[in-house]
Amino acid sequence: MSVAGGSDPYQVLGVPSDADEAAIRSAYRRAVREHPPDRDPEGFERVRDAYEKVRDPAAAAYALLDAPVPDLPTPRVAPMPPPPPYGAAARDLLRTLLASGAIDVEGGRGR
């Protein structure tokens, strides 16, 4: 395998772009055996860079487009308002039930 596959990290590793993790890992290990860092440091560097790009889908997509990965800001979400006090909700429910006659305070039973 030659690692001169250009900037396409899938081509450098010799796998299709829809390869699963096991196939990518296997191709990476095979490429490292063919280009060990002590004998072919440049080839090893290309293989390692390709593997890192393939493992990060966003980086791989930008690598295919030959564009730098933008540093996007983290989206901000408005904080949720605090819930109303549970005592107020229970009090309102009790008032509604009493007003409707669903419960009787004197007898302690509903209709």
DOTORMAR-758571 format. One record per atom (N, C-alpha, C, O): residue in three letters; x, y, z. Coordinates in steps of 0.2 Angstrom, whole numbers, plus 5000, padded with zeros to 4 digits. Example, Ala and Ser with C-alpha at 12.3 -4.5 7.8 and 13.67 -1.06 7.14 Angstrom:
BEGIN
Ala506649725039;Ala506249785039;Ala506649845039;Ala507149835042;Ser506449895035;Ser506849955036;Ser506450005039;Ser506750065040;
! end
This chain:
BEGIN
Met500449945000;Met500050005000;Met500450065000;Met501050065004;Ser500350114996;Ser500650174996;Ser500250225000;Ser499650234999;Val500550265004;Val500250325008;Val500250385004;Val500050435007;Ala500450384998;Ala500450444994;Ala499750454990;Ala499650484985;Gly499250434994;Gly498550444991;Gly498250504991;Gly497650514990;Gly498650564992;Gly498350624992;Gly498050644999;Gly498250625004;Ser497550694999;Ser497350725005;Ser496750685007;Ser496450695013;Asp496450635003;Asp495850595006;Asp496150545011;Asp496450495009;Pro495950555017;Pro496150505022;Pro495950435021;Pro496250385023;Tyr495350425018;Tyr495150355017;Tyr495550325011;Tyr495750265012;Gln495750365007;Gln496250335001;Gln496950315004;Gln497250265002;Val497150365009;Val497750345012;Val497750285016;Val498250245016;Leu497250265019;Leu497150205023;Leu496950145019;Leu496950095021;Gly496650165013;Gly496450105008;Gly495850075010;Gly495650015009;Val495350115013;Val494650095014;Val494150145011;Val494350195009;Pro493550115010;Pro493050155007;Pro492750205012;Pro492850195018;Ser492450255010;Ser492250315014;Ser491650285019;Ser491550325024;Asp491350235017;Asp490850205022;Asp491050145026;Asp490650115028;Ala491750145027;Ala492050085031;Ala491850095038;Ala491750155041;Asp491750035041;Asp491550045049;Asp492250045053;Asp492750045050;Glu492150055059;Glu492650065064;Glu493150005063;Glu493750015064;Ala492949945063;Ala493349885063;Ala493849885057;Ala494449875057;Ala493549905051;Ala493849905045;Ala494449955045;Ala494949945042;Ile494250015048;Ile494650075048;Ile495250055053;Ile495850065051;Arg495150025058;Arg495650005063;Arg496149955060;Arg496749955061;Ser495849905057;Ser496249855053;Ser496649885048;Ser497249865048;Ala496449925044;Ala496849965039;Ala497350005042;Ala497950005039;Tyr497250035047;Tyr497750075051;Tyr498350035053;Tyr498850055052;Arg498149975056;Arg498649935059;Arg499049905053;Arg499649905054;Arg498749885048;Arg499149865042;Arg499549915039;Arg500149905037;Ala499349975039;Ala499750035036;Ala500350045041;Ala500850065038;Val500250045047;Val500750055052;Val501350005051;Val501950015052;Arg501149945050;Arg501649885049;Arg502049895043;Arg502649885042;Glu501649925038;Glu502049945031;Glu502450005032;Glu502950015028;His502250045036;His502650115037;His502750125044;His502550175047;Pro503250085047;Pro503450095054;Pro503750165055;Pro504150185051;Pro503650195061;Pro503950255062;Pro504750255062;Pro504950315060;Asp505050205064;Asp505750205064;Asp506050195057;Asp506650225056;Arg505650165052;Arg505950165045;Arg505650205040;Arg506050225035;Asp505050235041;Asp504750275036;Asp504350325040;Asp503750325041;Pro504650375044;Pro504350425048;Pro503850465044;Pro503250485047;Glu503950485038;Glu503550525034;Glu502850485032;Glu502350515033;Gly502950425030;Gly502350385028;Gly501950365035;Gly501350365034;Phe502350355040;Phe501950345046;Phe501550405048;Phe500950395051;Glu501850465047;Glu501450525049;Glu500850535045;Glu500350555047;Arg500950525038;Arg500350525034;Arg499750475036;Arg499150495036;Val499950415038;Val499550365040;Val499150385046;Val498550385047;Arg499550405051;Arg499250425058;Arg498850485057;Arg498250485060;Asp499050535053;Asp498550595051;Asp497950575048;Asp497350595050;Ala497950525043;Ala497350505040;Ala496950465045;Ala496350475045;Tyr497150425049;Tyr496850395054;Tyr496450435059;Tyr495850425061;Glu496750485061;Glu496450535066;Glu495950575062;Glu495450595065;Lys496050595056;Lys495450625052;Lys494850585051;Lys494350605052;Val494950515050;Val494450475049;Val494050455055;Val493450455055;Arg494450465061;Arg494050445067;Arg493650505069;Arg493150505073;Asp493750565067;Asp493450625068;Asp493050645062;Asp493350675057;Pro492350625061;Pro491950635055;Pro492050715052;Pro492050725046;Ala491950765057;Ala491950835055;Ala492650845051;Ala492650875046;Ala493150825055;Ala493850835052;Ala493950805045;Ala494250825040;Ala493650745045;Ala493750705038;Ala493350735033;Ala493550745027;Ala492750765034;Ala492350805029;Ala492750865027;Ala492750875021;Tyr492950905031;Tyr493350955029;Tyr494050945026;Tyr494250975021;Ala494350885027;Ala494950865024;Ala494750845017;Ala495150855012;Leu494150815016;Leu493950795009;Leu493850865005;Leu493950864999;Leu493650915008;Leu493550975004;Leu494151025004;Leu494151075001;Asp494650995007;Asp495351035008;Asp495151105011;Asp495451155009;Ala494751105016;Ala494651165020;Ala494851155027;Ala494751095029;Pro495051205030;Pro495251205037;Pro494551195041;Pro494051215039;Val494651155047;Val494051145051;Val493951215055;Val494351235058;Pro493351245054;Pro493251305058;Pro493151295065;Pro492951245068;Asp493351345069;Asp493251345076;Asp492651385077;Asp492551445078;Leu492051345078;Leu491451365079;Leu491251385086;Leu491451345091;Pro490951435088;Pro490751445095;Pro490251395097;Pro489851375093;Thr490251385104;Thr489751345107;Thr489051375107;Thr489051435109;Pro488551345104;Pro487951375104;Pro487651395112;Pro487751355116;Arg487351445112;Arg487151465119;Arg486351455119;Arg486051475115;Val486151425124;Val485451415125;Val485251455131;Val485551455137;Ala484651485130;Ala484351525136;Ala484251475142;Ala483951425141;Pro484351495148;Pro484251455154;Pro483451445155;Pro483051495153;Met483251395157;Met482551385159;Met482351415165;Met482751425170;Pro481751445165;Pro481551485171;Pro481451435177;Pro481251375175;Pro481551455183;Pro481451405188;Pro480651385189;Pro480251425187;Pro480551325191;Pro479851305192;Pro479551345197;Pro479851365202;Pro478851345197;Pro478551385202;Pro478551345209;Pro478651285209;Pro478451375214;Pro478551335221;Pro477951285221;Pro477451295219;Tyr478151225223;Tyr477651165223;Tyr477151185228;Tyr476551165227;Gly477251225233;Gly476651235238;Gly476151275234;Gly475551265236;Ala476351325230;Ala475851365226;Ala475451325222;Ala474851335221;Ala475751275218;Ala475351235214;Ala474851185217;Ala474351175215;Ala475051155223;Ala474651115227;Ala474051155230;Ala473551135230;Arg474251215232;Arg473651265235;Arg473151275230;Arg472551275231;Asp473451295224;Asp472951315218;Asp472551255216;Asp471951255215;Leu472851195216;Leu472451135214;Leu471951115220;Leu471351105218;Leu472051125226;Leu471651115232;Leu471051165231;Leu470451145232;Arg471151225230;Arg470651275229;Arg470151255224;Arg469551265224;Thr470451235218;Thr470051215212;Thr469651165214;Thr469051165212;Leu469851105217;Leu469451055219;Leu468951065224;Leu468351045224;Leu469151115229;Leu468651135234;Leu468051175231;Leu467451165232;Ala468251215226;Ala467751265223;Ala467251225218;Ala466651235218;Ser467551165215;Ser467151125211;Ser466651075215;Ser466251045212;Gly466851065221;Gly466451025225;Gly466650945224;Gly466350905227;Ala467250935221;Ala467550875220;Ala467750845227;Ala467750785228;Ile467850885232;Ile468050855238;Ile467650895244;Ile467450955242;Asp467450865249;Asp467050895254;Asp467450895260;Asp467650845263;Val467650955263;Val468050965269;Val467650935275;Val467950905279;Glu467050945275;Glu466650925281;Glu466650845282;Glu466750815287;Gly466450815276;Gly466350735276;Gly467050705274;Gly467050645276;Gly467450735271;Gly468050705269;Gly468050665263;Gly468550625261;Arg467450665259;Arg467350625254;Arg467150665247;Arg466950725248;Gly467350635242;Gly467150665235;Gly466450655234;Gly466150615237;Arg466250675228;Arg465550665226;Arg465450585224;Arg464850565222;
! end
